[in-house]
Amino acid sequence: MTFNELGLDHELLKAIETLGFVQPSPIQEKAIPVLLSGERDFVGLAQTGTGKTAAFGLPLLQQLDIFNPTVQGIILCPTRELCMQITKDLQVFAKYKGAVHIVPVYGGVSISNQIRDLKRGAHIVVATPGRLLDHIERGTIKLNTVRFAILDEADEMLNMGFQDDINDILSQTTKDKHVWLFSATMPKEVEQIARKYMNNPERITIGKVNATAENLEHQFCVVSAKDMNKVLARFIDYYPEMYGILFCRTKRDTQELANKLMKDGYNVDALHGDLSQQQRDTVMNRFRTRNIQMLIATDVAARGIDVNDVTHVLHLNLPDDSENYTHRSGRTARAGKSGISLVIINSRETGKLRSLEGRIGKKFKKVMVPTGKEICEKQLFSLIDSINNAEVDETAVATYMHKVFTEFEKFSKEELIKRLISVEFNRYLKLYGKAPDLNLSDTSKNSDRREKREGTQERTDVSNELFINVGAMDVNDKSGFLAFLCDVSGVSGRDIGRINLKDSYSFFGVEDVEAANKIIKSLNGEEIEGRKIRVEFSGGAGSVNSNNSNNKGGGSGFKSKGRGFDKNKQRSGGRDFNRSSGAKKNYSRGR
């Protein structure tokens, strides 16, 4: 089937032809005819990178009345990056449609420019939930004319704590609108949204629900926890053409690992919630233009990233749930291309890996950590390939060739080749010539188990409600509080239950004890504006009020244990974290 057979108008087909597209992807082929009818609500389940933007964007553009200047369609998405990407794609699709006004609204930038753009008129508003609510409260956007409400990456929005915001937004639209929901997975929270706001929706699933792409190879290797960073460096060196994303649990792990790899000469950078919007944009632009080989990111920061041709997704430890893994690995193997998702785990996580295999219906292939000899061989032939494929500018080099030949005439052909490859190759020989085998032996497994037994015993026999001396003065609202917990501790948003947010402290539920212990371990000992964060099971919280007088003060400049992080000084890695004293960290809506 071609796009010409889907019922799209001439202007849209012309734009598609200009882009070089002929055949629709499976989700486009199934969704576009249904959505063009304008008669049904719709649920579309498909992996990231399968063309969902065109699947909902083309039918939406075709059904606009461009002579009506009111907002006719809203598209909600989880992140600024995805918001900008959707806007860009729609503008390309609408190239021949006339004056279609598409306005993106998202947090982290000045709201005044967005207000100015909205006053000029908008047919479509592409928004993050929090910033859209800000505009609604200011009266700069009215939703009573919306005919189409689209939720893109719905599972990600709910996982980031936007459920209340989405409910607030949809409740202000008219009952006769159509809701189109697109998601990679279908957790119960997404199902609840569908039941509440959709009327007998058409449901289309491409592939299996909650599954990963078919052209994605899932790999794992088991190593000692103390060797994780060395193992990661070996895989980067073993794949010279790697263009990947590495996921870490917390902001601190992300930045520290990026700093170490950059110090060791690797072309990487970090992406996490402590970066300003300008810093984040700079990192992403460098990654998109391949000036960075690997992006090291937290789950929260990487949501909505849409970058072509990513070859590898790497995970240092397993994520907490299968949906998180699906979204992480969905950064590669997009648009029909192949990719590798590699999980680097210690021996204690093998059971968790088997459970993940069952939930996503995929078998992970065990791979070995490359040996020093294998890396040297791979780098040698990568260098040879570079020489073979080098483009020679005959005119530019002609001036120098006589002198070059004179300098090299004393060498035989064999000697010259040896010296040529040694210029680059010697550093790998020096680094890996005597490198030990890092693959985990049975002895290493027993050692890992001993380390676990001898370590601190975690609490497992108590209630799962936690107390924390962080409140509304620090994180603004429940969405910000949830994002703060997930970003700093690395737990999933679905692990967090009811949140009771007070002024200077909070109580919150946690689904299981393991996640609760992880939160306690991650946050205790951190600081927020010079005040130590305290997290504990609520049964042992003691007298909350007696401590509040010393817990005043906004902001959230985190200080890692023993590291000393001053938010007004430049951090290692060359980033300037210069925020005004006392300002609240951006854990509010519209992240």
VOGU-3710 file (C-alpha; in Angstrom, 3 decimals, decimal comma):
1> mtfnelgldh> 0,000/0,000/0,000  1,124/3,581/-0,732  0,194/6,918/0,851  -1,923/7,663/-2,249  -4,339/4,917/-1,179  -4,978/6,231/2,350  -7,358/9,064/1,453  -4,972/11,995/2,083  -5,475/15,221/0,129  -3,215/16,548/-2,611
11> ellkaietlg> -1,347/19,057/-0,440  -0,362/16,453/2,139  0,634/13,904/-0,518  2,844/16,523/-2,124  4,603/17,164/1,194  5,042/13,416/1,759  6,460/13,006/-1,753  8,898/15,848/-1,102  10,132/13,975/1,967  10,725/10,878/-0,158
21> fvqpspiqek> 8,146/8,685/1,597  6,209/6,195/-0,538  4,939/3,404/1,686  3,336/4,080/5,061  4,535/2,281/8,179  2,143/-0,286/9,708  0,752/2,161/12,299  0,265/4,814/9,594  -1,454/2,365/7,259  -3,896/1,260/9,957
31> aipvllsger> -4,501/4,552/11,747  -4,758/7,185/9,019  -7,963/5,890/7,305  -9,709/5,564/10,693  -8,669/9,025/11,864  -9,553/10,678/8,566  -13,166/9,644/9,098  -13,289/11,933/12,132  -15,950/9,719/13,692  -14,126/7,602/16,302
41> dfvglaqtgt> -11,919/7,966/19,300  -8,726/6,017/18,801  -6,081/4,044/20,719  -2,902/3,197/18,805  -0,222/0,997/20,372  3,123/0,909/18,598  6,780/1,153/19,485  8,700/4,413/19,405  10,242/5,168/16,040  7,384/3,628/14,023
51> gktaafglpl> 6,001/6,867/12,571  3,248/7,739/15,044  3,630/11,505/14,479  2,586/11,169/10,838  -0,124/8,687/11,840  -1,979/11,340/13,852  -0,477/14,507/12,333  -1,587/13,985/8,731  -5,286/13,280/9,557  -5,318/16,209/11,988
61> lqqldifnpt> -3,949/18,627/9,387  -6,431/17,422/6,763  -9,426/18,087/9,048  -8,419/21,609/10,100  -10,464/24,617/9,072  -7,620/27,040/8,374  -10,075/29,930/8,037  -11,110/29,416/11,663  -8,381/31,032/13,833  -9,319/29,182/17,064
71> vqgiilcptr> -7,476/26,227/18,608  -8,874/23,101/16,950  -6,321/20,504/18,042  -4,104/19,973/21,091  -1,280/17,475/21,207  0,047/16,553/24,649  3,502/14,991/24,958  5,866/14,348/27,883  8,958/16,427/27,108  10,200/19,640/25,560
81> elcmqitkdl> 12,279/17,743/23,001  9,333/15,708/21,749  7,157/18,829/21,730  9,638/20,612/19,461  10,076/17,541/17,257  6,321/17,086/16,712  5,942/20,784/15,887  8,760/20,599/13,352  7,275/17,495/11,707  3,782/19,016/11,473
91> qvfakykgav> 5,179/22,187/9,927  6,885/20,082/7,250  3,689/18,100/6,587  1,666/21,340/6,345  4,068/22,981/3,889  1,497/23,140/1,064  -1,644/23,531/3,218  -1,546/27,325/3,440  -1,368/29,342/6,656  -1,552/26,609/9,273
101> hivpvyggvs> -0,455/28,004/12,654  1,192/25,453/14,962  2,430/26,714/18,326  4,608/24,682/20,726  4,320/25,451/24,449  6,662/23,847/26,967  8,484/24,654/30,168  12,060/25,784/30,676  11,755/28,839/28,422  10,105/32,245/28,641
111> isnqirdlkr> 6,325/32,040/28,668  5,966/35,576/27,272  7,146/34,554/23,785  4,625/31,714/23,784  1,843/34,105/24,817  2,772/36,380/21,920  2,647/33,450/19,459  -0,718/32,310/20,826  -2,220/35,790/20,465  -1,359/35,683/16,766
121> gahivvatpg> -3,598/32,627/16,454  -3,060/28,876/16,656  -4,854/26,061/14,892  -2,805/23,417/16,721  -1,086/23,659/20,104  1,637/21,107/20,859  2,313/21,137/24,599  3,738/19,549/27,693  0,920/19,181/30,230  2,290/21,483/32,921
131> rlldhiergt> 2,979/24,447/30,651  -0,394/24,052/28,930  -2,085/24,280/32,339  -0,101/27,439/33,059  -1,500/29,005/29,895  -5,028/27,851/30,712  -4,777/29,429/34,173  -3,497/32,669/32,632  -6,331/32,660/30,099  -3,945/32,651/27,140
141> iklntvrfai> -5,370/29,362/25,802  -9,023/28,357/25,727  -9,980/24,758/25,008  -13,705/25,154/24,332  -13,087/25,053/20,555  -10,860/21,942/20,554  -12,146/19,218/18,236  -9,201/16,835/18,550  -7,186/16,016/21,693  -4,140/13,827/21,052
151> ldeademlnm> -2,054/12,130/23,727  1,340/11,087/22,367  3,622/8,845/24,443  0,724/8,573/26,902  2,466/5,970/29,065  5,505/8,206/29,439  3,395/11,194/30,491  1,695/9,148/33,184  4,996/7,631/34,295  6,325/11,179/34,797
161> gfqddindil> 3,416/12,064/37,087  1,238/14,063/34,683  -1,983/12,139/35,293  -3,628/14,935/37,327  -2,565/17,522/34,752  -3,989/15,457/31,884  -7,263/15,038/33,775  -7,434/18,800/34,390  -6,787/19,556/30,718  -9,218/17,039/29,222
171> sqttkdkhvw> -11,946/18,033/31,679  -11,889/21,548/30,183  -12,493/20,378/26,620  -15,913/19,838/25,063  -17,596/16,448/25,284  -18,012/16,168/21,510  -14,254/16,269/20,811  -12,357/13,184/19,638  -9,493/11,776/21,688  -6,620/10,004/19,942
181> lfsatmpkev> -4,219/8,174/22,253  -0,853/6,800/21,134  1,434/4,793/23,373  4,232/2,232/23,269  2,854/0,325/26,259  -0,567/-0,031/27,854  -0,298/0,078/31,660  -3,425/0,323/33,778  -3,087/4,109/34,138  -3,355/4,574/30,361
191> eqiarkymnn> -6,334/2,212/30,306  -8,021/4,379/32,967  -7,574/7,513/30,831  -9,056/5,693/27,841  -12,097/4,529/29,814  -12,727/7,954/31,336  -12,395/10,207/28,291  -12,979/8,004/25,241  -16,180/6,693/23,730  -15,902/3,197/22,259
201> peritigkvn> -12,475/3,858/20,728  -11,058/2,023/17,744  -8,037/0,056/18,991  -5,087/-0,855/16,814  -1,986/-2,658/18,045  1,145/-2,985/15,928  3,192/-5,906/17,232  2,633/-7,110/20,786  1,497/-4,864/23,630  4,419/-3,817/25,859
211> ataenlehqf> 6,870/-5,532/23,469  10,040/-4,174/21,928  10,887/-3,827/18,226  11,392/-7,037/16,243  14,650/-5,803/14,691  16,190/-5,106/18,095  18,727/-7,565/19,509  18,683/-7,844/23,300  22,040/-8,651/24,882  23,399/-8,927/28,402
221> cvvsakdmnk> 26,697/-9,530/30,111  27,327/-10,361/33,756  30,264/-8,670/35,457  31,486/-7,786/38,915  29,917/-4,592/40,212  33,343/-3,016/40,757  34,251/-3,512/37,066  31,144/-1,868/35,573  32,915/1,265/34,294  35,844/-0,676/32,844
231> vlarfidyyp> 33,443/-2,999/31,064  31,540/-0,065/29,614  34,778/1,454/28,260  35,659/-1,858/26,638  32,346/-2,076/24,785  32,762/1,511/23,535  36,244/0,672/22,260  35,065/-2,611/20,735  32,418/-0,815/18,650  34,249/2,143/17,027
241> emygilfcrt> 31,140/3,039/15,009  28,860/3,008/18,056  26,396/5,900/18,220  24,520/5,276/21,409  22,715/6,236/24,579  23,711/4,907/27,990  21,141/4,955/30,788  21,989/5,453/34,463  19,635/5,497/37,436  20,430/8,885/38,977
251> krdtqelank> 21,675/12,324/38,005  24,739/11,904/40,179  25,705/8,598/38,539  25,120/10,123/35,113  27,330/13,161/35,639  30,096/11,304/37,482  30,306/8,617/34,788  30,325/11,218/32,002  33,078/13,169/33,759  35,206/10,045/34,156
261> lmkdgynvda> 34,781/8,953/30,539  35,496/12,457/29,227  38,633/12,581/31,372  39,703/9,268/29,824  39,296/10,723/26,338  35,880/9,359/25,342  33,554/11,523/23,279  30,531/11,559/25,609  28,349/14,008/27,510  25,648/13,885/30,178
271> lhgdlsqqqr> 21,943/14,683/30,014  20,030/14,998/33,289  17,675/17,218/35,255  20,365/19,506/36,677  21,060/21,021/33,254  19,468/24,299/32,269  17,404/24,344/29,080  20,255/26,031/27,214  22,769/23,422/28,409  20,355/20,632/27,529
281> dtvmnrfrtr> 19,818/22,030/24,022  23,579/22,321/23,523  24,159/18,693/24,521  21,321/17,454/22,315  22,492/19,475/19,312  25,980/18,019/19,683  24,527/14,525/19,911  22,225/14,947/16,904  25,124/16,210/14,779  27,274/13,280/15,983
291> niqmliatdv> 29,808/15,484/17,707  29,125/13,185/20,669  29,486/9,428/20,254  27,513/8,514/23,356  24,895/10,323/25,411  24,778/9,362/29,100  21,310/10,064/30,449  18,766/9,472/33,171  15,385/7,978/32,264  13,564/11,235/32,989
301> aargidvndv> 15,939/13,415/30,968  15,978/11,063/27,962  12,209/10,764/27,563  11,011/11,972/24,206  14,468/11,938/22,590  14,011/11,317/18,881  17,394/10,853/17,179  17,925/8,893/13,996  20,355/6,010/13,519  21,189/5,258/17,156
311> thvlhlnlpd> 23,022/1,914/16,981  23,208/0,955/20,660  21,320/1,489/23,884  23,294/0,488/26,971  21,964/-0,003/30,484  24,133/0,046/33,595  21,880/-2,174/35,709  18,302/-3,043/34,813  15,473/-0,500/34,994  12,730/-1,075/37,539
321> dsenythrsg> 9,987/-2,204/35,168  9,462/-3,548/31,675  7,825/-0,338/30,425  10,970/1,596/31,308  13,085/-0,952/29,470  10,800/-0,763/26,438  11,145/3,015/26,273  14,885/2,944/26,826  15,556/0,327/24,156  13,120/2,078/21,806
331> rtaragksgi> 15,750/4,776/21,195  17,379/2,354/18,716  16,013/0,013/16,006  13,715/2,784/14,773  12,035/3,109/11,378  12,865/-0,464/10,381  16,578/-0,265/11,179  18,379/-2,726/13,424  19,871/-1,964/16,820  21,364/-3,482/19,962
341> slviinsret> 20,174/-3,087/23,541  22,929/-4,208/25,920  22,345/-4,659/29,645  25,427/-4,737/31,886  24,475/-6,391/35,176  26,040/-7,992/38,206  25,296/-11,573/39,249  22,562/-10,539/41,709  20,425/-9,195/38,849  20,209/-12,337/36,736
351> gklrslegri> 16,857/-13,309/38,287  15,487/-9,864/37,535  16,685/-10,249/33,932  14,808/-13,549/33,517  11,669/-11,897/34,841  12,089/-9,075/32,309  12,473/-11,619/29,504  9,119/-13,111/30,429  7,347/-9,761/30,580  8,560/-8,477/27,193
361> gkkfkkvmvp> 8,497/-11,894/25,516  12,112/-11,676/24,324  15,187/-13,768/25,020  18,377/-11,923/25,920  21,565/-13,169/24,295  24,534/-13,489/26,632  27,664/-11,770/25,327  31,166/-11,750/26,729  33,124/-8,664/27,679  35,611/-8,046/24,847
371> tgkeicekql> 39,164/-9,054/25,704  42,089/-6,694/25,195  43,219/-8,675/22,138  39,749/-8,505/20,552  39,556/-4,739/21,068  43,006/-4,194/19,555  42,056/-6,255/16,504  38,737/-4,413/16,076  40,416/-0,999/16,343  43,173/-2,027/13,915
381> fslidsinna> 40,746/-3,002/11,171  38,609/0,053/11,875  41,698/2,143/11,182  42,349/0,198/7,969  38,756/0,802/6,875  39,181/4,522/7,537  42,296/4,595/5,357  40,603/2,601/2,579  37,568/4,911/2,587  39,437/8,203/2,953
391> evdetavaty> 38,609/10,782/0,312  41,721/12,262/-1,300  41,704/15,836/-2,553  44,301/15,495/-5,277  44,594/19,231/-5,852  45,051/20,093/-2,181  47,733/17,460/-1,452  49,643/17,801/-4,752  51,748/20,692/-3,430  53,101/18,586/-0,585
401> mhkvftefek> 53,535/15,184/-2,206  57,129/15,633/-3,404  58,324/16,424/0,111  56,206/13,590/1,547  57,700/11,078/-0,870  61,197/12,319/-0,026  60,561/11,840/3,720  59,195/8,316/3,261  61,581/6,973/0,584  63,839/5,407/3,203
411> fskeelikrl> 61,055/3,020/4,261  59,968/-0,127/2,512  56,276/-0,637/1,807  55,927/-2,995/4,788  57,762/-0,624/7,148  55,650/2,333/6,070  52,387/0,442/6,651  53,545/-0,652/10,113  54,437/2,907/11,095  51,227/4,320/9,618
421> isvefnrylk> 48,915/2,070/11,623  51,036/2,357/14,768  50,437/6,110/14,986  46,866/5,441/16,146  47,099/1,823/17,173  49,854/2,073/19,804  47,586/3,619/22,423  45,249/0,611/22,280  48,196/-1,763/22,574  49,403/0,190/25,590
431> lygkapdlnl> 45,940/0,226/27,179  44,885/-3,341/26,442  48,102/-5,256/25,781  48,082/-6,820/29,251  44,452/-6,172/30,172  42,826/-8,865/32,362  39,696/-10,802/31,433  36,692/-9,032/33,028  34,169/-11,788/32,346  32,670/-13,046/35,584
441> sdtsknsdrr> 33,902/-16,431/36,767  32,212/-18,641/39,362  34,664/-17,301/41,951  33,631/-13,756/41,111  29,967/-14,652/41,528  30,615/-16,005/45,004  32,557/-12,856/45,829  29,607/-10,731/44,714  27,300/-12,734/46,951  29,663/-12,303/49,908
451> ekregtqert> 29,739/-8,543/49,308  25,933/-8,508/49,425  25,791/-10,552/52,654  28,423/-8,417/54,336  26,835/-5,149/53,243  24,199/-3,124/55,022  21,013/-5,125/55,582  18,015/-3,335/54,112  14,770/-3,011/55,990  12,076/-5,301/54,626
461> dvsnelfinv> 9,484/-5,760/57,371  7,802/-2,384/57,691  4,981/-0,302/56,267  5,617/1,280/52,856  4,645/4,866/53,695  7,671/7,160/53,809  8,309/10,530/55,421  10,649/13,097/53,804  11,535/16,603/54,940  11,007/18,000/51,424
471> gamdvndksg> 7,783/19,813/50,670  5,959/22,274/48,439  8,461/25,047/49,153  11,109/22,897/47,456  9,309/21,270/44,514  6,174/23,366/43,890  3,580/20,597/43,366  2,958/16,839/43,304  4,188/16,456/39,724  7,434/18,165/40,670
481> flaflcdvsg> 7,728/16,062/43,818  7,270/12,845/41,826  9,826/13,924/39,228  12,256/14,800/42,034  11,914/11,347/43,643  12,315/9,494/40,346  15,203/11,604/39,072  17,305/11,463/42,239  16,601/7,871/43,315  16,092/6,182/39,931
491> vsgrdigrin> 12,787/4,509/40,872  9,847/4,409/38,469  6,930/6,798/38,874  4,592/3,792/39,062  6,312/2,702/42,281  5,051/5,852/44,011  1,541/5,837/45,445  -0,460/8,546/47,189  1,481/11,775/47,841  0,570/14,013/50,784
501> lkdsysffgv> 2,536/17,204/50,056  2,911/19,633/52,956  4,748/22,939/53,121  8,139/21,716/54,372  7,673/17,938/54,503  5,692/15,174/52,792  4,368/11,641/53,192  4,174/9,294/50,214  3,352/5,664/49,571  5,670/3,221/47,801
511> edveaankii> 4,478/0,083/46,032  7,126/-2,309/47,362  9,780/-2,380/50,029  12,662/-2,719/47,568  11,765/0,592/45,941  11,297/2,200/49,363  14,746/1,057/50,463  16,226/2,413/47,254  14,681/5,840/47,862  15,946/5,915/51,448
521> kslngeeieg> 19,442/4,882/50,391  19,600/7,391/47,507  18,271/10,480/49,281  19,513/10,189/52,854  22,717/12,192/53,173  21,932/14,526/50,253  21,418/18,207/50,983  18,886/20,734/49,790  19,986/24,360/50,246  22,345/23,366/53,056
531> rkirvefsgg> 19,656/21,274/54,780  20,137/17,520/55,012  17,412/15,455/53,403  15,875/12,914/55,765  13,799/10,001/54,476  12,441/7,207/56,645  9,486/4,914/57,053  6,689/6,988/58,545  6,387/4,753/61,584  9,757/6,104/62,706
541> agsvnsnnsn> 9,336/9,673/61,607  9,018/10,937/65,171  7,675/14,393/65,848  7,453/16,095/62,480  6,466/19,501/63,770  9,371/19,715/66,189  11,791/19,757/63,264  10,006/22,103/60,920  11,450/25,293/62,320  14,860/24,251/61,075
551> nkgggsgfks> 13,643/23,005/57,730  12,622/26,241/56,090  14,030/27,483/52,834  13,336/26,900/49,158  15,496/25,638/46,344  17,103/22,274/45,809  20,833/22,525/45,275  21,849/18,924/45,863  25,112/18,105/47,560  26,410/14,585/47,113
561> kgrgfdknkq> 27,953/12,760/50,029  31,489/13,989/50,541  31,558/15,774/47,176  30,297/19,261/47,929  28,166/20,641/45,120  27,847/24,408/45,070  25,082/25,430/42,705  26,688/28,854/42,142  30,052/27,466/41,071  31,094/25,733/37,900
571> rsggrdfnrs> 30,871/21,979/38,072  33,479/19,632/36,676  32,945/18,941/32,994  32,716/22,647/32,188  29,048/23,283/32,906  27,968/26,397/34,729  25,159/25,632/37,169  24,548/29,278/37,993  21,071/29,562/39,476  20,009/32,440/41,654
581> sgakknysrg> 20,168/31,733/45,367  16,952/30,402/46,814  15,349/29,720/43,435  13,279/26,553/43,208  14,713/23,833/41,087  12,703/23,027/37,974  10,685/20,132/39,409  7,431/21,960/38,677  4,967/21,308/35,858  6,013/21,356/32,219
591> r> 9,390/19,692/32,623
//
